[in-house]
Amino acid sequence: MSDTGTILARAVSDGEDRLLRAEEPLAGLQLRCGGDMPGTIAVPELLELVRKARRYGFRLARAVSAQDGSESITAWVEVEPLDEGNGCEIRLRNWQTSPLAPDDVDAAEGRRMLIERHLAELTAQLDASQRVLAVECQPGELQALAAAMHAGVGKPWTDFVTLDSNVQRHALHWRLLDGAKVSIDGSPRIWRAALIPQMPPGFEPVGFELLLVSDEPPPVIVSQGGASEEATTRSSLVGKDLAPVLRQPIARIIANAETIRTRLAGPLPDAYAEYAGEIANAGKFLLELLDDLADLEVVESDTFSVSPDQIDLAEVARQAGGILGVRAREKQIVIDAPQAGECLPAVAEFRRALQILLNLVGNAIRYSPDRSHIWIRLERDADRVRVIVADQGPGLSEQEQGRVFEKFERLGRSGDGGSGLGLFISRRLARAMGGELSVESTPGQGARFILELPADTAAQD
């Protein structure tokens, strides 16, 4: 290693890659990045360089980047192993700093809401007056609340919970309710409400997404039943036993990884932010797989049944498009959903019909190219109604169309987060409601997935 040039600072590490002593500005950077003196090297890229030099016995030199919370730092560092693997000598020959760009407020808020969605145990769609339109709930202690909301569609969500006394003294504007603490009958935990407005720039909200999140882990329920209860629950291992226990810790892993990836917890090199993103994506896959396996148990159970009702399938389609609108906008995809005045009376279970359409629209977003369109169209015959979800994706061959509804079938795709269960479950749900789910496609010309259900002939009359 050449000794020519100015050495700004020197440091020494030991055989365990701990920084034993260092001159400024290296010493200050070590402390500002959360390290100690002596202590393990706290700058990730510097730690990696020292480890390689010590492990392979080579003298290494390269530019190292770091962030200390207020500045971005680039330094040229030379690392030379000491004799017998006892550590390294570190030499700093260049040091440049620049102020960190202020984080975009909208982007930071978007990241916060993304984390809240992963932690939420109940999600509801509200209209502009905060009245309940639809509810989705994880298995657990909020199921009674979800059932009450289902039965009370059209009422304000605040009718179903107890607001913190400090909130009740104010007008119930959505900005005051966002982040408010609430108590829920039947739950010992304290919950927090998050309200995500859906509004065009410069206008008032046209609706909201309500998330109920608790910072406390769910209670562990120990079964006291005998052999008969064990026999009953054995056939629903995932849905009743594993899903409630695993969902919360997996959601926490996703939320923490997203916090690291988006640098909400502090500065981080790009490489480590990418690692955190991979962890978050793996967690999302596990969570989706857990949900799919729980649904699979339900639809394959001998006791599975649906509760058909008179519903407006056009409204279900609009809600599916609205719920997945954020995901579509991330890929600059336009969802062309039925207009507000369109109506398609059907006989089906609202929740199951929404589940099917969320799967179809979600798949269309996943496999469609950026800046494309997805169309949700309505059709009706004398006694049947249809919702068609059409995309501009790669399409399916005739052979693939015959396999796409099979269990765990992913048509050779990998790394897209799908479990291969969504379409299998959706077809089972459609058939349980007296309907059908089919596909029409040509390679290179997108796909048309068709949900067909019994028409509500009484409403049409």
C-alpha positions as CSV (number, residue, x, y, z in Angstrom):
1,M,0.0,0.0,0.0
2,S,1.5,3.3,-1.0
3,D,2.1,5.9,1.7
4,T,2.1,8.8,-0.8
5,G,-0.5,11.5,-0.3
6,T,-2.0,13.1,2.8
7,I,-3.4,10.9,5.5
8,L,-6.3,12.6,7.2
9,A,-6.8,10.1,9.9
10,R,-5.7,6.7,11.2
11,A,-7.5,4.0,13.0
12,V,-6.8,0.4,14.2
13,S,-9.2,-2.5,14.5
14,D,-8.7,-5.9,16.2
15,G,-9.3,-9.5,15.1
16,E,-13.0,-9.2,15.8
17,D,-13.4,-6.1,13.7
18,R,-13.8,-3.7,16.6
19,L,-12.5,-0.2,16.3
20,L,-9.9,0.1,19.1
21,R,-8.8,3.7,18.4
22,A,-9.4,6.3,15.7
23,E,-8.6,9.9,14.9
24,E,-11.1,12.4,13.8
25,P,-13.2,12.5,11.7
26,L,-13.4,8.7,11.8
27,A,-13.9,8.6,15.5
28,G,-16.9,11.0,15.3
29,L,-18.5,9.1,12.5
30,Q,-18.2,5.9,14.5
31,L,-20.1,7.5,17.4
32,R,-22.7,9.3,15.2
33,C,-23.5,6.0,13.5
34,G,-24.4,4.4,16.9
35,G,-21.0,2.7,17.6
36,D,-18.7,2.8,20.6
37,M,-15.0,3.3,21.1
38,P,-13.8,0.6,21.4
39,G,-16.7,-1.2,19.6
40,T,-17.7,-3.0,16.4
41,I,-17.2,-0.8,13.4
42,A,-20.6,1.0,12.9
43,V,-20.2,2.1,9.3
44,P,-21.4,-0.9,7.2
45,E,-19.3,-0.4,4.1
46,L,-16.1,0.2,6.2
47,L,-16.9,-2.9,8.3
48,E,-17.2,-5.0,5.1
49,L,-13.9,-3.6,3.7
50,V,-12.1,-4.4,7.0
51,R,-13.5,-7.9,7.2
52,K,-12.4,-8.7,3.6
53,A,-8.9,-7.3,4.2
54,R,-8.5,-9.3,7.4
55,R,-10.0,-12.5,6.1
56,Y,-8.0,-12.7,2.9
57,G,-4.8,-11.0,4.1
58,F,-5.0,-8.4,1.2
59,R,-4.4,-4.7,1.3
60,L,-7.6,-3.1,0.0
61,A,-8.6,0.5,-0.9
62,R,-11.9,1.9,-2.1
63,A,-14.4,4.7,-1.6
64,V,-16.7,4.2,1.4
65,S,-20.1,5.9,1.7
66,A,-22.0,6.6,4.9
67,Q,-24.8,8.8,6.4
68,D,-24.7,10.2,9.9
69,G,-28.2,11.6,10.1
70,S,-27.5,15.1,8.7
71,E,-24.8,14.6,6.0
72,S,-23.8,12.2,3.3
73,I,-20.2,11.2,3.5
74,T,-17.8,9.8,0.9
75,A,-14.3,8.8,2.0
76,W,-11.3,7.1,0.4
77,V,-10.1,4.4,2.8
78,E,-7.1,2.1,2.7
79,V,-7.1,-1.0,4.9
80,E,-3.9,-3.0,5.6
81,P,-4.1,-6.3,7.6
82,L,-1.7,-6.5,10.6
83,D,0.4,-9.6,11.3
84,E,-1.2,-12.9,12.3
85,G,-4.7,-11.7,11.6
86,N,-4.8,-9.5,14.7
87,G,-6.7,-6.7,13.0
88,C,-6.1,-3.9,10.5
89,E,-4.7,-0.5,10.1
90,I,-7.1,1.9,8.6
91,R,-6.0,5.1,6.7
92,L,-8.3,7.9,5.6
93,R,-7.0,9.8,2.6
94,N,-10.1,11.7,1.4
95,W,-13.3,13.0,3.1
96,Q,-16.2,14.7,1.4
97,T,-19.5,15.7,2.8
98,S,-22.8,17.0,1.4
99,P,-26.1,17.7,3.2
100,L,-28.8,15.1,3.0
101,A,-31.8,16.0,0.8
102,P,-35.0,16.6,2.9
103,D,-37.3,13.6,2.7
104,D,-40.5,14.2,0.6
105,V,-43.4,14.6,3.0
106,D,-45.9,12.8,0.8
107,A,-43.4,9.9,0.3
108,A,-42.8,9.6,4.1
109,E,-46.6,9.6,4.7
110,G,-47.0,6.9,2.1
111,R,-44.4,4.7,3.7
112,R,-46.1,5.2,7.1
113,M,-49.4,4.1,5.7
114,L,-47.8,1.1,4.0
115,I,-46.5,-0.1,7.3
116,E,-49.9,0.5,9.0
117,R,-51.6,-1.6,6.4
118,H,-49.3,-4.6,7.2
119,L,-50.0,-4.3,10.9
120,A,-53.7,-3.7,10.6
121,E,-56.0,-6.5,12.0
122,L,-59.1,-4.9,10.6
123,T,-59.6,-2.9,7.4
124,A,-62.8,-1.1,6.4
125,Q,-63.8,1.0,3.4
126,L,-65.7,4.1,4.3
127,D,-67.6,6.7,2.3
128,A,-67.0,10.5,2.5
129,S,-69.0,10.7,5.7
130,Q,-67.0,7.9,7.3
131,R,-69.9,5.4,7.0
132,V,-68.9,1.7,6.6
133,L,-69.1,0.2,3.1
134,A,-67.1,-3.0,3.5
135,V,-65.0,-4.7,6.2
136,E,-62.2,-7.2,6.1
137,C,-60.9,-8.8,9.3
138,Q,-58.2,-11.3,10.3
139,P,-59.3,-14.2,12.5
140,G,-59.0,-13.2,16.1
141,E,-60.6,-10.9,18.7
142,L,-62.0,-8.4,16.2
143,Q,-64.3,-10.8,14.4
144,A,-67.2,-9.8,16.5
145,L,-66.6,-6.1,15.6
146,A,-66.3,-7.0,11.9
147,A,-69.6,-8.9,12.1
148,A,-71.3,-5.9,13.8
149,M,-69.9,-3.6,11.0
150,H,-71.1,-6.0,8.3
151,A,-74.6,-5.9,9.9
152,G,-74.4,-2.1,10.2
153,V,-73.2,-1.1,6.8
154,G,-74.1,2.5,6.3
155,K,-73.4,3.6,9.9
156,P,-70.4,5.7,10.9
157,W,-67.5,3.5,12.0
158,T,-67.3,5.4,15.3
159,D,-70.6,3.8,16.3
160,F,-68.9,0.5,16.7
161,V,-65.9,1.5,18.9
162,T,-65.3,3.6,22.0
163,L,-63.2,6.6,21.3
164,D,-60.6,7.9,23.7
165,S,-62.1,10.6,26.0
166,N,-59.7,13.2,24.6
167,V,-61.0,12.7,21.1
168,Q,-64.7,12.9,22.1
169,R,-64.2,16.5,23.2
170,H,-63.5,17.5,19.6
171,A,-65.5,17.5,16.4
172,L,-65.1,14.2,14.7
173,H,-63.1,15.5,11.7
174,W,-61.2,12.7,10.1
175,R,-57.8,14.4,10.8
176,L,-58.6,14.3,14.5
177,L,-59.6,10.7,14.3
178,D,-56.5,9.7,12.4
179,G,-54.2,8.1,15.1
180,A,-56.9,8.2,17.8
181,K,-56.9,5.5,20.4
182,V,-60.0,3.3,20.6
183,S,-61.3,0.6,22.8
184,I,-63.2,-2.4,21.4
185,D,-65.7,-4.6,23.3
186,G,-64.2,-8.1,23.8
187,S,-60.6,-7.0,23.3
188,P,-58.2,-6.3,26.2
189,R,-55.8,-4.4,23.9
190,I,-55.8,-0.7,23.1
191,W,-56.2,0.0,19.5
192,R,-55.2,2.9,17.2
193,A,-57.3,4.1,14.2
194,A,-55.5,5.1,11.0
195,L,-57.6,6.9,8.4
196,I,-56.2,7.0,4.8
197,P,-58.2,9.6,2.7
198,Q,-59.0,8.9,-0.9
199,M,-59.1,12.2,-2.6
200,P,-58.1,14.0,-5.8
201,P,-55.5,16.8,-5.2
202,G,-57.1,19.9,-4.0
203,F,-60.4,18.3,-3.1
204,E,-62.1,16.9,0.0
205,P,-61.9,13.1,0.6
206,V,-64.4,11.0,-1.4
207,G,-63.8,8.1,1.0
208,F,-61.5,6.6,3.5
209,E,-59.6,3.4,4.3
210,L,-59.9,2.6,8.0
211,L,-57.2,0.5,9.7
212,L,-57.3,-0.7,13.3
213,V,-53.8,-1.4,14.6
214,S,-52.6,-2.5,18.1
215,D,-49.1,-2.1,19.3
216,E,-49.6,-4.9,21.7
217,P,-49.3,-8.6,20.6
218,P,-52.5,-10.6,20.5
219,P,-53.2,-12.8,23.5
220,V,-52.3,-16.5,23.3
221,I,-55.4,-18.6,23.6
222,V,-54.8,-21.9,25.3
223,S,-57.5,-24.5,24.4
224,Q,-59.2,-26.2,27.3
225,G,-61.2,-28.5,25.2
226,G,-61.1,-32.3,25.1
227,A,-60.7,-34.8,22.4
228,S,-63.9,-33.7,20.6
229,E,-62.6,-30.1,20.3
230,E,-59.2,-31.4,19.1
231,A,-60.9,-33.5,16.4
232,T,-62.9,-30.4,15.3
233,T,-59.9,-28.1,15.1
234,R,-57.5,-30.6,13.5
235,S,-59.1,-30.1,10.1
236,S,-58.6,-26.4,10.4
237,L,-55.0,-26.2,11.6
238,V,-53.9,-23.1,9.6
239,G,-57.1,-21.0,9.9
240,K,-57.8,-21.6,13.6
241,D,-54.4,-22.3,15.1
242,L,-51.5,-21.2,12.9
243,A,-52.9,-18.1,11.2
244,P,-53.7,-16.0,14.2
245,V,-50.4,-16.9,15.9
246,L,-48.2,-16.3,12.9
247,R,-49.9,-13.3,11.2
248,Q,-48.9,-10.7,13.8
249,P,-45.2,-11.6,14.1
250,I,-44.9,-11.8,10.3
251,A,-46.6,-8.4,10.0
252,R,-44.1,-7.0,12.5
253,I,-41.2,-8.4,10.5
254,I,-42.6,-6.7,7.3
255,A,-43.2,-3.4,9.1
256,N,-39.7,-3.3,10.7
257,A,-38.1,-4.3,7.4
258,E,-40.0,-1.5,5.6
259,T,-38.9,0.9,8.3
260,I,-35.3,0.0,7.6
261,R,-35.7,-0.1,3.8
262,T,-37.3,3.4,3.7
263,R,-34.7,4.8,6.1
264,L,-37.4,5.9,8.6
265,A,-35.1,4.6,11.4
266,G,-32.0,6.4,10.2
267,P,-29.5,6.6,7.4
268,L,-28.5,3.4,5.6
269,P,-26.4,2.5,2.5
270,D,-28.4,1.5,-0.6
271,A,-27.1,-2.1,-0.4
272,Y,-28.5,-2.6,3.1
273,A,-31.8,-0.9,2.2
274,E,-32.1,-3.5,-0.7
275,Y,-31.5,-6.3,1.8
276,A,-34.3,-5.0,4.0
277,G,-36.6,-4.8,1.0
278,E,-35.9,-8.4,0.2
279,I,-36.8,-9.3,3.8
280,A,-40.1,-7.3,3.5
281,N,-41.0,-9.0,0.2
282,A,-40.3,-12.4,1.7
283,G,-42.5,-11.5,4.7
284,K,-45.3,-10.4,2.3
285,F,-45.1,-13.7,0.5
286,L,-45.4,-15.6,3.8
287,L,-48.4,-13.5,4.8
288,E,-50.2,-14.0,1.5
289,L,-49.4,-17.7,1.6
290,L,-50.8,-18.0,5.1
291,D,-54.0,-16.2,4.1
292,D,-54.3,-18.5,1.0
293,L,-53.8,-21.7,3.0
294,A,-56.4,-20.6,5.5
295,D,-58.9,-19.9,2.7
296,L,-58.0,-23.2,1.1
297,E,-58.9,-25.0,4.3
298,V,-62.2,-23.2,4.4
299,V,-63.3,-24.0,0.8
300,E,-62.2,-27.6,1.0
301,S,-64.0,-28.2,4.2
302,D,-67.1,-30.5,4.1
303,T,-69.0,-27.9,6.1
304,F,-68.2,-25.0,3.8
305,S,-71.1,-22.9,2.7
306,V,-71.9,-19.4,1.6
307,S,-74.7,-17.0,2.6
308,P,-76.1,-15.5,-0.7
309,D,-77.8,-12.2,-0.5
310,Q,-79.1,-9.5,-2.9
311,I,-76.0,-7.5,-3.8
312,D,-75.0,-4.9,-6.5
313,L,-72.1,-6.6,-8.3
314,A,-71.2,-3.2,-9.9
315,E,-70.6,-1.7,-6.5
316,V,-68.5,-4.8,-5.6
317,A,-66.4,-4.2,-8.7
318,R,-66.0,-0.5,-8.0
319,Q,-64.8,-1.3,-4.4
320,A,-62.3,-3.8,-5.7
321,G,-60.9,-1.3,-8.2
322,G,-60.7,1.4,-5.4
323,I,-59.0,-0.8,-2.9
324,L,-56.3,-1.8,-5.4
325,G,-56.0,1.7,-6.9
326,V,-52.8,2.5,-4.9
327,R,-51.1,-0.6,-6.1
328,A,-52.1,0.1,-9.7
329,R,-50.8,3.7,-9.5
330,E,-47.4,2.4,-8.4
331,K,-47.1,0.8,-11.8
332,Q,-48.9,3.7,-13.5
333,I,-51.7,1.3,-14.5
334,V,-55.2,2.8,-15.0
335,I,-58.2,0.7,-13.7
336,D,-61.3,1.5,-15.7
337,A,-64.0,0.4,-13.3
338,P,-67.9,0.6,-13.6
339,Q,-69.2,4.2,-13.3
340,A,-71.1,5.3,-10.2
341,G,-74.5,5.0,-11.9
342,E,-74.1,1.5,-13.2
343,C,-75.9,-1.3,-11.3
344,L,-75.8,-5.1,-11.7
345,P,-78.1,-6.9,-9.2
346,A,-76.9,-10.4,-8.3
347,V,-77.5,-13.1,-5.7
348,A,-74.2,-13.8,-4.0
349,E,-72.3,-13.3,-0.7
350,F,-70.9,-9.8,-0.8
351,R,-67.6,-10.6,1.0
352,R,-66.9,-13.6,-1.2
353,A,-67.6,-11.8,-4.4
354,L,-65.3,-9.0,-3.3
355,Q,-62.6,-11.6,-2.5
356,I,-62.8,-13.0,-6.0
357,L,-62.6,-9.6,-7.7
358,L,-59.8,-8.5,-5.5
359,N,-57.9,-11.6,-6.6
360,L,-58.7,-11.0,-10.3
361,V,-57.8,-7.3,-10.3
362,G,-54.7,-8.0,-8.2
363,N,-53.5,-10.6,-10.6
364,A,-54.1,-8.2,-13.5
365,I,-52.0,-5.6,-11.8
366,R,-49.2,-8.1,-11.0
367,Y,-48.8,-9.4,-14.6
368,S,-49.7,-6.3,-16.6
369,P,-46.9,-4.0,-17.9
370,D,-46.4,-0.5,-16.5
371,R,-48.5,2.2,-18.0
372,S,-51.2,-0.2,-19.2
373,H,-55.0,-0.4,-18.7
374,I,-57.2,-2.8,-16.8
375,W,-60.9,-2.9,-17.6
376,I,-63.7,-4.1,-15.3
377,R,-66.8,-4.6,-17.5
378,L,-70.4,-5.7,-16.7
379,E,-72.7,-8.0,-18.6
380,R,-76.2,-9.4,-17.9
381,D,-78.5,-12.1,-19.4
382,A,-82.0,-13.1,-18.2
383,D,-80.8,-15.1,-15.2
384,R,-77.0,-14.6,-15.2
385,V,-74.7,-11.6,-14.6
386,R,-71.0,-11.3,-15.3
387,V,-68.0,-9.2,-14.3
388,I,-65.1,-9.3,-16.7
389,V,-61.6,-8.2,-15.7
390,A,-59.5,-7.6,-18.8
391,D,-55.8,-6.7,-18.9
392,Q,-53.0,-6.0,-21.3
393,G,-50.6,-8.6,-19.9
394,P,-48.8,-11.4,-21.7
395,G,-51.9,-13.6,-22.1
396,L,-52.3,-17.3,-21.7
397,S,-52.0,-20.1,-24.2
398,E,-54.8,-22.7,-24.6
399,Q,-52.8,-25.2,-22.5
400,E,-52.2,-22.6,-19.8
401,Q,-55.9,-21.7,-19.7
402,G,-56.7,-25.3,-18.8
403,R,-54.2,-25.3,-15.9
404,V,-54.5,-21.8,-14.5
405,F,-57.3,-22.8,-12.0
406,E,-55.4,-25.8,-10.6
407,K,-54.2,-25.8,-7.0
408,F,-50.7,-24.3,-6.6
409,E,-50.4,-23.7,-10.4
410,R,-48.2,-20.7,-11.1
411,L,-47.4,-21.5,-14.8
412,G,-43.7,-21.5,-14.2
413,R,-43.6,-18.0,-12.7
414,S,-41.2,-17.3,-9.8
415,G,-40.4,-14.3,-7.6
416,D,-43.8,-12.6,-8.1
417,G,-45.2,-13.3,-4.6
418,G,-48.1,-15.5,-5.8
419,S,-48.9,-18.8,-4.1
420,G,-50.8,-20.4,-7.0
421,L,-53.9,-20.7,-4.8
422,G,-55.8,-17.5,-5.5
423,L,-57.6,-18.6,-8.7
424,F,-58.3,-22.1,-7.4
425,I,-59.9,-20.6,-4.3
426,S,-61.8,-18.0,-6.3
427,R,-63.3,-20.6,-8.6
428,R,-64.4,-22.7,-5.6
429,L,-66.1,-19.7,-4.1
430,A,-67.8,-18.8,-7.4
431,R,-69.2,-22.3,-7.8
432,A,-70.3,-22.4,-4.2
433,M,-72.4,-19.3,-5.0
434,G,-74.0,-21.0,-8.0
435,G,-71.7,-19.3,-10.4
436,E,-68.5,-19.9,-12.4
437,L,-65.1,-18.4,-13.0
438,S,-63.5,-18.8,-16.4
439,V,-60.8,-17.2,-18.6
440,E,-60.5,-16.2,-22.3
441,S,-57.0,-15.3,-23.6
442,T,-54.7,-15.2,-26.5
443,P,-50.9,-15.1,-26.0
444,G,-49.7,-11.5,-26.4
445,Q,-53.2,-10.0,-26.2
446,G,-53.9,-10.0,-22.5
447,A,-56.5,-12.1,-20.6
448,R,-60.2,-11.8,-19.7
449,F,-61.3,-13.4,-16.5
450,I,-65.0,-13.8,-16.2
451,L,-66.9,-14.1,-12.9
452,E,-70.5,-15.3,-13.6
453,L,-73.1,-15.3,-10.9
454,P,-76.9,-15.8,-10.6
455,A,-78.8,-12.6,-11.4
456,D,-81.2,-11.0,-8.9
457,T,-84.2,-11.3,-11.2
458,A,-86.5,-9.8,-8.5
459,A,-84.5,-6.6,-8.6
460,Q,-84.5,-6.5,-12.4
461,D,-88.3,-6.8,-12.4
